[in-house]
Amino acid sequence: MENSFTALADPTRRRIVEMLGKGELSAGEIAGHFDVSAPAISQHLKMLKAARLVRVRIDAQRRIYTIDPDGLAEVDAWLAQVRRFWNPRLDALERELTAAAKKDKKK
């Protein structure tokens, strides 16, 4: 899990994940969207694969990348856990702030 967030901390890797969210792409197609070298993009893809955010398959001479739904499911489960903790607290805060604002209007 920690690797997922470390991988997504980099804007280039986030953009790669966003691109792959629209469909699979070859490493060359991905590299074509950036102003950095192909080896640099290869390192980003390697980190995303290690973090289980993307999968790769070989098609002749090409490496085809796609989103790894299992890795994203882990991130989503973590986010759901955080939401379960914070949402009730934020709702309570909103109620208190609304009540305080109503009291101020009456003054």
N, C-alpha and C positions, 0 to 999 in steps of 0.2 A: 504494500500500500504506500509506504513512504516513498518508494521509487516512483510511483505514479505521480505524486505531487512534485517531486524533484524534477521529473521529466517535464511536467507541465509548467514549471516555473519559468522556463525559457520561452520567449515569444515566438521564436522560429518553430519550436516543437509544437506549441499550441496551434500555430497556423497550419502546420502539417496535419495535425489531428482534425482541425476544422475542414481542411481540404478533403481528407479521406472520409469525413462524415458525409460527403456528397457522392462518394463512389471510389472504387479502387483506382490506383494510379501506379505507373511504373516509377522506379527510382529516378529515371531520367526526366519524366514528366514533372515530378515533384521538384527536382533540382532546377528545372526551367522556370519556376516561379520565384526564384530567389537570386539575389546578386552575390551569392557566395559560391565557393567552389563545390563541385560534385562530391569530392571527398568530405567536405564539411557537412553536407547534407547527409551523406552516408553515415557519419558519426551520430547525427541527430536521430536518424532512423534506427541505428543500432541501440541507442538509449531508449527510444520509444518501444522497441521490441523487447528489450530487457525488462522494461517496466510493465510489459504485457498490455500495452495500449494499442499496438499494431501487430498484425501478422504479415508474414511474407511467404510468397510461393514463387517458385522458379518456373518461368515459361520461356523455354529455349535459352536465349542469352539475357533475358530480362528478369528483373526482380519486381514482382507485383505486390504492392502493399495495400492492405485493407485494415479497417478498424478491428480490434480484438474485442468482441462483445463481453467476454469474460472479465477482462481487465477493467473495462468501463463499468461493469456491474459492481465490481468491488468499490470503485470510487462512488458510485451512486448509493450503495449501501451505507457507506461512511457518511455521505451527505444526509441521507435519510435519518440516520442516528443523531446527527447534529441538529437537524430540523426538529426532531421529536423533543430534544432538550430545550432548544431556544424558542420555538414558536409559542408555547404556553406562557413563557416568561415575557416575551415581547408583546403578546396580547394583553397580559396583565399590566404592563407598563403603559400601553396605549390607553387602556381603560382609566388608569390613574391620571394620565396627562389630560385626557378628555374631561374627566371630572374636575380637575384643577382649573382647566380653561373655562368651564361652565361657571365655577365659583367666582373666577375673576371677572366674568362678564356681568354677574349679578351685582358686583360692588359698585 
